[in-house]
Amino acid sequence: MMKEINNMNIHIVPPEFCIQEINPFTNQVYDKNWVYIEVNDENEYQMFDKTEHGLFQTYLSRNSLGWQWRLMDFIGYELNYHKHIIINIDSDEYQCIEQTYKGHSYMDCYLREYENSVLVHSTPKDNYENIKRTGVLKSWNLLKKITK
């Protein structure tokens, strides 16, 4: 049974849900306004992404540290861009995680216990020179403006 949670852009689907070419919520093909996240018990990865049937898909393992926070951060980020999110998770489990996350945001300005204190970022040498000069790691779009 598919279920909408308090937010009309969040759609909970059961574990047996299979992605098809046609979106079951609109009866049309998926467009860029839809994303899918599946929570599972895989041991081979923490999280990975792919696109299939025109739908951006993320798979998140319960066996990874902080997976509940990653799930809610992903949802918050996507909702900020007004996306519809299909979540493959038990609705009771989702509501429990939602309560735990209450008062937090994907934009929290601190590291969580499971997050590494080091971020690895690769960039071309020219961009590195700009990062050193400004002392700020900027988004790719902003960096392109600075280098012109």
Backbone as a printed PyTorch tensor [residue, N CA C, xyz], in Angstrom:
tensor([[[  0.8280,  -1.1770,   0.0000],
         [  0.0000,   0.0000,   0.0000],
         [  0.8770,   1.2470,   0.0000]],

        [[  0.6190,   2.1520,  -0.9210],
         [  1.3650,   3.3910,  -0.9850],
         [  0.7000,   4.4010,  -0.0520]],

        [[  1.5180,   5.2320,   0.5920],
         [  0.9890,   6.1190,   1.6100],
         [  1.6880,   7.4750,   1.5180]],

        [[  0.9080,   8.5460,   1.6540],
         [  1.4890,   9.8830,   1.7390],
         [  1.5900,  10.2520,   3.2100]],

        [[  2.7400,  10.7920,   3.5890],
         [  2.9650,  11.2540,   4.9610],
         [  2.5240,  12.7170,   5.0090]],

        [[  2.6090,  13.3620,   6.1480],
         [  2.1550,  14.7410,   6.3300],
         [  2.4880,  15.6610,   5.1570]],

        [[  3.6890,  15.5550,   4.6200],
         [  4.0900,  16.3820,   3.5040],
         [  3.6020,  15.7220,   2.2210]],

        [[  2.8490,  16.4610,   1.4160],
         [  2.2730,  15.8820,   0.1930],
         [  3.3280,  15.5000,  -0.8360]],

        [[  4.5790,  15.9350,  -0.6550],
         [  5.6430,  15.5860,  -1.5970],
         [  6.3920,  14.3210,  -1.1870]],

        [[  6.0290,  13.7400,  -0.0600],
         [  6.6670,  12.5080,   0.4030],
         [  5.6970,  11.3510,   0.2000]],

        [[  6.1520,  10.3310,  -0.4970],
         [  5.3210,   9.1760,  -0.8290],
         [  6.0370,   7.9130,  -0.3340]],

        [[  5.4650,   7.2510,   0.6400],
         [  6.0350,   6.0240,   1.2010],
         [  5.4990,   4.8330,   0.4130]],

        [[  6.4150,   3.9590,  -0.0110],
         [  6.0050,   2.7630,  -0.7450],
         [  6.5320,   1.5270,  -0.0100]],

        [[  5.8780,   0.4000,  -0.1750],
         [  6.2930,  -0.8300,   0.5260],
         [  7.5390,  -1.4430,  -0.1190]],

        [[  8.2120,  -2.3340,   0.6230],
         [  9.4420,  -2.9580,   0.1160],
         [  9.2940,  -3.6490,  -1.2410]],

        [[  8.1230,  -4.1580,  -1.5450],
         [  7.9400,  -4.8590,  -2.8300],
         [  7.7370,  -3.9110,  -4.0150]],

        [[  7.7330,  -2.6050,  -3.7680],
         [  7.5550,  -1.6160,  -4.8340],
         [  8.6670,  -1.7470,  -5.8730]],

        [[  8.2890,  -1.7730,  -7.1340],
         [  9.2490,  -1.8220,  -8.2470],
         [  9.0750,  -0.5810,  -9.1110]],

        [[ 10.1890,   0.0250,  -9.4370],
         [ 10.1440,   1.2070, -10.2990],
         [  9.8250,   0.7590, -11.7180]],

        [[  8.8220,   1.3810, -12.2840],
         [  8.4230,   1.1220, -13.6610],
         [  8.6370,   2.4110, -14.4610]],

        [[  8.4360,   2.3500, -15.7580],
         [  8.5930,   3.5580, -16.5790],
         [  7.5360,   4.6080, -16.2520]],

        [[  6.3640,   4.1450, -15.8340],
         [  5.2570,   5.0570, -15.5290],
         [  5.1880,   5.2920, -14.0210]],

        [[  5.1360,   6.5510, -13.6330],
         [  5.0420,   6.9500, -12.2380],
         [  3.6330,   6.6000, -11.7250]],

        [[  3.5110,   5.7610, -10.6950],
         [  2.1870,   5.3610, -10.2070],
         [  1.4080,   6.4990,  -9.5330]],

        [[  2.0910,   7.5830,  -9.1950],
         [  1.4180,   8.7090,  -8.5400],
         [  0.8350,   9.7030,  -9.5470]],

        [[  1.3720,   9.6870, -10.7840],
         [  0.8960,  10.6370, -11.8020],
         [  0.3530,   9.9430, -13.0420]],

        [[  0.6440,   8.6470, -13.1850],
         [  0.3190,   7.8770, -14.3900],
         [  0.9580,   8.4610, -15.6380]],

        [[  2.1150,   9.0900, -15.4660],
         [  2.9220,   9.6250, -16.5670],
         [  4.3620,   9.1900, -16.3450]],

        [[  5.2160,   9.4480, -17.3210],
         [  6.6360,   9.1330, -17.1240],
         [  7.1930,  10.0580, -16.0480]],

        [[  8.2490,   9.6140, -15.3830],
         [  8.8850,  10.4330, -14.3610],
         [  9.5200,  11.6550, -15.0110]],

        [[  9.5320,  12.7630, -14.2800],
         [ 10.2560,  13.9310, -14.7480],
         [ 11.2580,  14.3330, -13.6730]],

        [[ 11.9720,  15.4140, -13.8920],
         [ 13.0450,  15.8260, -12.9730],
         [ 12.5490,  16.2190, -11.5880]],

        [[ 11.2490,  16.2910, -11.4060],
         [ 10.6940,  16.6740, -10.1080],
         [ 10.4960,  15.5000,  -9.1570]],

        [[ 10.8900,  14.3120,  -9.5850],
         [ 10.7130,  13.1110,  -8.7670],
         [ 12.0600,  12.4680,  -8.4670]],

        [[ 12.2390,  12.0120,  -7.2080],
         [ 13.4080,  11.2420,  -6.8070],
         [ 12.9300,  10.0380,  -5.9940]],

        [[ 13.7860,   9.0480,  -5.9120],
         [ 13.4450,   7.8070,  -5.2140],
         [ 14.5790,   7.4690,  -4.2660]],

        [[ 14.2420,   7.0750,  -3.0440],
         [ 15.2580,   6.5640,  -2.1290],
         [ 14.7470,   5.2650,  -1.5210]],

        [[ 15.6260,   4.2810,  -1.5270],
         [ 15.3000,   2.9730,  -0.9540],
         [ 16.2090,   2.7120,   0.2260]],

        [[ 15.6140,   2.3500,   1.3410],
         [ 16.3740,   1.9680,   2.5290],
         [ 16.3710,   0.4450,   2.5800]],

        [[ 17.5580,  -0.1510,   2.6680],
         [ 17.6580,  -1.6080,   2.6590],
         [ 18.7080,  -2.0750,   3.6660]],

        [[ 19.0080,  -3.3460,   3.6490],
         [ 19.9570,  -3.9310,   4.6060],
         [ 21.2280,  -4.4320,   3.9300]],

        [[ 21.6120,  -3.8340,   2.8270],
         [ 22.8060,  -4.2580,   2.0960],
         [ 24.0690,  -4.0680,   2.9220]],

        [[ 25.0060,  -4.9770,   2.7760],
         [ 26.3040,  -4.8620,   3.4440],
         [ 27.3860,  -4.3480,   2.5030]],

        [[ 27.1020,  -4.3260,   1.1980],
         [ 28.1210,  -4.0080,   0.2090],
         [ 28.3450,  -2.5110,   0.0040]],

        [[ 27.4870,  -1.6750,   0.4950],
         [ 27.6450,  -0.2300,   0.3180],
         [ 26.9420,   0.5210,   1.4360]],

        [[ 27.3020,   1.8060,   1.5680],
         [ 26.5850,   2.6820,   2.4850],
         [ 25.4600,   3.3750,   1.7290]],

        [[ 25.8200,   3.8990,   0.5490],
         [ 24.8560,   4.6720,  -0.2300],
         [ 25.3530,   4.7320,  -1.6640]],

        [[ 24.4590,   4.5810,  -2.6270],
         [ 24.8540,   4.8020,  -4.0120],
         [ 23.6770,   5.3440,  -4.8000]],

        [[ 23.9920,   5.9740,  -5.9230],
         [ 22.9810,   6.6270,  -6.7610],
         [ 23.0300,   6.0940,  -8.1730]],

        [[ 21.9050,   6.1890,  -8.8600],
         [ 21.8350,   5.8740, -10.2800],
         [ 20.5920,   6.5400, -10.8460]],

        [[ 20.5110,   6.6040, -12.1430],
         [ 19.3140,   7.1260, -12.8080],
         [ 18.8240,   6.0680, -13.7830]],

        [[ 17.5430,   5.7650, -13.6970],
         [ 16.9360,   4.7700, -14.5760],
         [ 15.4720,   5.1550, -14.7420]],

        [[ 14.9310,   4.9650, -15.9230],
         [ 13.5570,   5.3610, -16.2410],
         [ 13.3540,   6.8680, -16.0080]],

        [[ 14.4250,   7.6620, -16.1620],
         [ 14.3240,   9.1010, -15.9630],
         [ 14.1680,   9.5110, -14.5160]],

        [[ 14.4110,   8.5970, -13.5910],
         [ 14.2140,   8.8430, -12.1640],
         [ 15.5470,   8.7420, -11.4350]],

        [[ 15.9280,   9.8050, -10.7150],
         [ 17.1260,   9.7620,  -9.8820],
         [ 16.8360,   8.8720,  -8.6830]],

        [[ 17.7050,   7.8830,  -8.4500],
         [ 17.4790,   6.8920,  -7.4020],
         [ 18.6760,   6.8220,  -6.4620]],

        [[ 18.4020,   6.7710,  -5.1790],
         [ 19.4350,   6.6190,  -4.1570],
         [ 19.0910,   5.3960,  -3.3200]],

        [[ 20.1200,   4.6160,  -3.0110],
         [ 19.9560,   3.4130,  -2.1960],
         [ 20.8140,   3.5820,  -0.9500]],

        [[ 20.1900,   3.4460,   0.2300],
         [ 20.8450,   3.7010,   1.5010],
         [ 20.7350,   2.4620,   2.3820]],

        [[ 21.8690,   2.0120,   2.9050],
         [ 21.8870,   0.8130,   3.7420],
         [ 21.7270,   1.1440,   5.2170]],

        [[ 20.8740,   0.3800,   5.8780],
         [ 20.7230,   0.5040,   7.3290],
         [ 22.0040,   0.0990,   8.0530]],

        [[ 22.9050,  -0.5730,   7.3580],
         [ 24.1500,  -1.0250,   7.9670],
         [ 25.2300,   0.0510,   7.9610]],

        [[ 24.8900,   1.2580,   7.5380],
         [ 25.8650,   2.3500,   7.5600],
         [ 25.5850,   3.2610,   8.7530]],

        [[ 26.6470,   3.7660,   9.3180],
         [ 26.5640,   4.6440,  10.4720],
         [ 25.7710,   5.9050,  10.1300]],

        [[ 24.8230,   6.2670,  10.9530],
         [ 24.0720,   7.5020,  10.7590],
         [ 23.1000,   7.4840,   9.5990]],

        [[ 22.6820,   6.2990,   9.1710],
         [ 21.8310,   6.2170,   7.9790],
         [ 20.5250,   6.9820,   8.1520]],

        [[ 19.9860,   7.0090,   9.3800],
         [ 18.7250,   7.7220,   9.6060],
         [ 18.9000,   9.2180,   9.3300]],

        [[ 20.0410,   9.7700,   9.7590],
         [ 20.3220,  11.1870,   9.5280],
         [ 20.5410,  11.4470,   8.0400]],

        [[ 21.2460,  10.5410,   7.3700],
         [ 21.4730,  10.6840,   5.9240],
         [ 20.1400,  10.6890,   5.1750]],

        [[ 19.2370,   9.8090,   5.5980],
         [ 17.9160,   9.7390,   4.9700],
         [ 17.1920,  11.0720,   5.1150]],

        [[ 17.1330,  11.5720,   6.3370],
         [ 16.3910,  12.8070,   6.5770],
         [ 17.0770,  14.0160,   5.9490]],

        [[ 18.4050,  14.0270,   5.9140],
         [ 19.1170,  15.1040,   5.2230],
         [ 18.7980,  15.0910,   3.7320]],

        [[ 18.7900,  13.8970,   3.1410],
         [ 18.4680,  13.7480,   1.7230],
         [ 17.0560,  14.2740,   1.4510]],

        [[ 16.1200,  13.8790,   2.2880],
         [ 14.7290,  14.2990,   2.1180],
         [ 14.6140,  15.8220,   2.2540]],

        [[ 15.2410,  16.3810,   3.2870],
         [ 15.1890,  17.8240,   3.4890],
         [ 15.7720,  18.5910,   2.3170]],

        [[ 16.8960,  18.1130,   1.8210],
         [ 17.5470,  18.7620,   0.6740],
         [ 16.6320,  18.7330,  -0.5440]],

        [[ 16.0840,  17.5820,  -0.8450],
         [ 15.2290,  17.4490,  -2.0290],
         [ 13.9330,  18.2410,  -1.8740]],

        [[ 13.3590,  18.2630,  -0.6750],
         [ 12.1440,  19.0520,  -0.4530],
         [ 12.4190,  20.5450,  -0.6230]],

        [[ 13.6270,  20.9640,  -0.2820],
         [ 14.0050,  22.3610,  -0.4650],
         [ 13.9110,  22.7680,  -1.9340]],

        [[ 14.0850,  21.8050,  -2.8340],
         [ 13.9710,  22.0530,  -4.2740],
         [ 12.6120,  21.6070,  -4.8120]],

        [[ 11.6560,  21.4360,  -3.9030],
         [ 10.2620,  21.1160,  -4.2410],
         [ 10.1190,  19.8080,  -5.0100]],

        [[ 10.9740,  18.8480,  -4.7170],
         [ 10.9030,  17.5380,  -5.3630],
         [  9.8440,  16.6750,  -4.6910]],

        [[  9.3190,  15.7450,  -5.4520],
         [  8.4810,  14.6760,  -4.9130],
         [  9.4170,  13.5230,  -4.6090]],

        [[  9.2950,  12.9580,  -3.4210],
         [ 10.2160,  11.9070,  -2.9930],
         [  9.4470,  10.6240,  -2.7320]],

        [[  9.8400,   9.5900,  -3.4480],
         [  9.2890,   8.2600,  -3.2110],
         [ 10.2700,   7.5550,  -2.2850]],

        [[  9.7880,   7.1270,  -1.1130],
         [ 10.6650,   6.4960,  -0.1290],
         [ 10.2220,   5.0560,   0.0920]],

        [[ 11.1290,   4.1400,  -0.1640],
         [ 10.8600,   2.7280,   0.0490],
         [ 11.3100,   2.3650,   1.4610]],

        [[ 10.3740,   2.4640,   2.3940],
         [ 10.6470,   2.1960,   3.8090],
         [  9.3060,   1.9190,   4.4890]],

        [[  9.3330,   1.1890,   5.5650],
         [  8.1150,   0.9720,   6.3430],
         [  7.6650,   2.3100,   6.9270]],

        [[  6.3830,   2.6260,   6.8190],
         [  5.8940,   3.9420,   7.2490],
         [  6.0690,   4.1660,   8.7520]],

        [[  5.9320,   3.1140,   9.5720],
         [  6.1510,   3.2670,  11.0190],
         [  7.6170,   3.5960,  11.3070]],

        [[  8.5120,   2.9220,  10.6000],
         [  9.9440,   3.1870,  10.7630],
         [ 10.2540,   4.6270,  10.3540]],

        [[  9.6680,   5.0690,   9.2490],
         [  9.8860,   6.4400,   8.7830],
         [  9.4100,   7.4480,   9.8320]],

        [[  8.2330,   7.2360,  10.3790],
         [  7.6910,   8.1860,  11.3520],
         [  8.5470,   8.2450,  12.6180]],

        [[  9.1120,   7.1300,  13.0280],
         [ 10.0110,   7.0900,  14.1800],
         [ 11.2760,   7.9030,  13.8850]],

        [[ 11.8510,   7.7120,  12.7080],
         [ 13.0500,   8.4540,  12.3110],
         [ 12.7360,   9.9450,  12.2180]],

        [[ 11.5820,  10.2690,  11.6730],
         [ 11.1660,  11.6650,  11.5360],
         [ 11.0850,  12.3480,  12.9070]],

        [[ 10.5690,  11.6430,  13.9110],
         [ 10.4840,  12.1930,  15.2610],
         [ 11.8720,  12.4290,  15.8630]],

        [[ 12.7890,  11.4850,  15.6400],
         [ 14.1520,  11.6090,  16.1450],
         [ 14.8560,  12.8040,  15.5110]],

        [[ 14.5980,  13.0550,  14.2410],
         [ 15.2700,  14.1090,  13.4730],
         [ 14.6650,  15.4890,  13.7350]],

        [[ 13.4840,  15.5250,  14.3100],
         [ 12.7580,  16.7870,  14.5260],
         [ 13.6810,  17.8450,  15.1400]],

        [[ 13.6410,  19.0600,  14.5770],
         [ 14.4750,  20.1540,  15.0580],
         [ 15.8280,  20.2150,  14.3800]],

        [[ 16.1150,  19.2690,  13.4870],
         [ 17.3870,  19.2510,  12.7640],
         [ 17.1420,  19.5800,  11.3030]],

        [[ 18.2260,  19.8180,  10.5840],
         [ 18.1450,  20.1730,   9.1710],
         [ 19.3890,  19.6730,   8.4630]],

        [[ 19.2770,  19.4610,   7.1580],
         [ 20.4480,  19.1050,   6.3700],
         [ 21.4510,  20.2590,   6.3620]],

        [[ 21.0400,  21.4330,   6.8040],
         [ 21.9240,  22.5960,   6.8440],
         [ 22.4980,  22.8380,   8.2470]],

        [[ 22.3640,  21.8690,   9.1550],
         [ 22.9640,  22.0070,  10.4860],
         [ 24.4500,  22.3420,  10.3130]],

        [[ 24.9340,  23.2630,  11.1120],
         [ 26.3130,  23.7710,  10.9510],
         [ 27.3060,  23.0930,  11.8920]],

        [[ 27.2330,  21.7990,  11.9960],
         [ 28.1780,  21.0630,  12.8250],
         [ 28.2730,  19.6330,  12.2860]],

        [[ 29.3670,  18.9820,  12.6370],
         [ 29.5390,  17.5900,  12.2440],
         [ 28.7680,  16.7040,  13.2150]],

        [[ 28.1750,  15.6810,  12.6720],
         [ 27.5090,  14.6980,  13.5180],
         [ 28.5300,  13.6490,  13.9290]],

        [[ 28.2020,  12.8730,  14.9510],
         [ 29.1580,  11.9000,  15.4980],
         [ 29.7150,  10.9540,  14.4410]],

        [[ 28.9080,  10.5570,  13.4700],
         [ 29.3440,   9.5800,  12.4750],
         [ 30.0950,  10.2310,  11.2980]],

        [[ 30.1190,  11.5560,  11.2200],
         [ 30.7440,  12.2370,  10.0840],
         [ 32.2340,  12.4350,  10.3100]],

        [[ 32.9930,  12.2410,   9.2370],
         [ 34.4340,  12.4450,   9.2970],
         [ 34.7540,  13.9300,   9.4120]],

        [[ 35.8570,  14.2450,  10.0820],
         [ 36.2360,  15.6510,  10.2450],
         [ 37.0370,  16.1550,   9.0460]],

        [[ 37.3110,  15.2740,   8.0870],
         [ 38.0760,  15.6610,   6.9040],
         [ 37.2240,  15.4390,   5.6590]],

        [[ 37.2100,  16.4300,   4.7860],
         [ 36.5040,  16.3380,   3.5130],
         [ 37.5410,  16.3300,   2.4030]],

        [[ 37.4730,  15.3800,   1.5170],
         [ 38.3770,  15.3310,   0.3750],
         [ 37.6510,  15.9450,  -0.8110]],

        [[ 38.2910,  16.9340,  -1.4220],
         [ 37.7030,  17.6300,  -2.5660],
         [ 38.7680,  17.7170,  -3.6470]],

        [[ 38.4740,  17.2110,  -4.8220],
         [ 39.4420,  17.3170,  -5.9070],
         [ 39.0150,  18.4270,  -6.8600]],

        [[ 39.9990,  19.1180,  -7.4090],
         [ 39.7090,  20.2390,  -8.3020],
         [ 40.9090,  20.4800,  -9.2020]],

        [[ 40.6980,  21.0610, -10.3750],
         [ 41.8380,  21.4130, -11.2370],
         [ 42.7390,  22.4500, -10.5650]],

        [[ 44.0100,  22.5000, -10.9850],
         [ 44.9970,  23.3990, -10.3690],
         [ 44.5510,  24.8580, -10.4010]],

        [[ 43.9770,  25.3110, -11.5180],
         [ 43.5290,  26.7070, -11.6160],
         [ 42.4960,  27.0230, -10.5380]],

        [[ 41.5710,  26.0970, -10.3210],
         [ 40.5580,  26.3150,  -9.2910],
         [ 41.1770,  26.2930,  -7.8960]],

        [[ 42.1710,  25.4370,  -7.7160],
         [ 42.8530,  25.3730,  -6.4270],
         [ 43.5090,  26.7110,  -6.1070]],

        [[ 44.1070,  27.3320,  -7.1100],
         [ 44.7280,  28.6450,  -6.9090],
         [ 43.6810,  29.6570,  -6.4310]],

        [[ 42.4690,  29.6140,  -7.0050],
         [ 41.3970,  30.5140,  -6.5690],
         [ 40.9440,  30.2100,  -5.1420]],

        [[ 40.9060,  28.9390,  -4.7960],
         [ 40.5230,  28.5500,  -3.4290],
         [ 41.5620,  29.0880,  -2.4450]],

        [[ 42.8390,  28.9320,  -2.7850],
         [ 43.8950,  29.4470,  -1.9080],
         [ 43.8250,  30.9640,  -1.7950]],

        [[ 43.6100,  31.6370,  -2.9120],
         [ 43.5770,  33.0980,  -2.9390],
         [ 42.4230,  33.6490,  -2.0980]],

        [[ 41.2260,  33.0420,  -2.2450],
         [ 40.0490,  33.5560,  -1.5360],
         [ 39.8850,  32.9410,  -0.1420]],

        [[ 40.5020,  31.7760,   0.0740],
         [ 40.3670,  31.1010,   1.3550],
         [ 39.0150,  30.4410,   1.5450]],

        [[ 38.2750,  30.2610,   0.4330],
         [ 36.9170,  29.7190,   0.5140],
         [ 36.7360,  28.6570,  -0.5730]],

        [[ 36.1360,  27.5410,  -0.2040],
         [ 35.7590,  26.5160,  -1.1580],
         [ 34.3710,  26.8680,  -1.6680]],

        [[ 34.2860,  27.2470,  -2.9310],
         [ 33.0280,  27.7400,  -3.4880],
         [ 32.4000,  26.7060,  -4.4090]],

        [[ 31.1360,  26.9120,  -4.7140],
         [ 30.4580,  26.0070,  -5.6330],
         [ 31.0570,  26.1580,  -7.0300]],

        [[ 30.9040,  25.1230,  -7.8300],
         [ 31.4280,  25.1180,  -9.1850],
         [ 30.8960,  26.3190,  -9.9820]],

        [[ 29.6180,  26.6110,  -9.8780],
         [ 29.0390,  27.7240, -10.6370],
         [ 29.6360,  29.0650, -10.2090]],

        [[ 29.8330,  29.2560,  -8.9160],
         [ 30.4280,  30.4960,  -8.4350],
         [ 31.8930,  30.5760,  -8.8340]],

        [[ 32.5850,  29.4630,  -8.7680],
         [ 34.0010,  29.4200,  -9.1400],
         [ 34.1780,  29.7650, -10.6090]],

        [[ 33.2650,  29.3040, -11.4690],
         [ 33.3500,  29.6240, -12.8990],
         [ 33.2510,  31.1380, -13.1170]],

        [[ 32.3950,  31.8100, -12.3580],
         [ 32.2350,  33.2700, -12.4860],
         [ 33.5100,  33.9910, -12.0880]],

        [[ 34.1580,  33.5180, -11.0410],
         [ 35.3690,  34.1740, -10.5280],
         [ 36.5030,  34.0500, -11.5290]],

        [[ 36.6120,  32.9070, -12.2000],
         [ 37.7520,  32.6650, -13.0910],
         [ 37.6020,  33.3350, -14.4510]],

        [[ 36.4610,  33.9120, -14.7540],
         [ 36.2700,  34.5650, -16.0520],
         [ 36.8030,  35.9690, -16.0420]]])
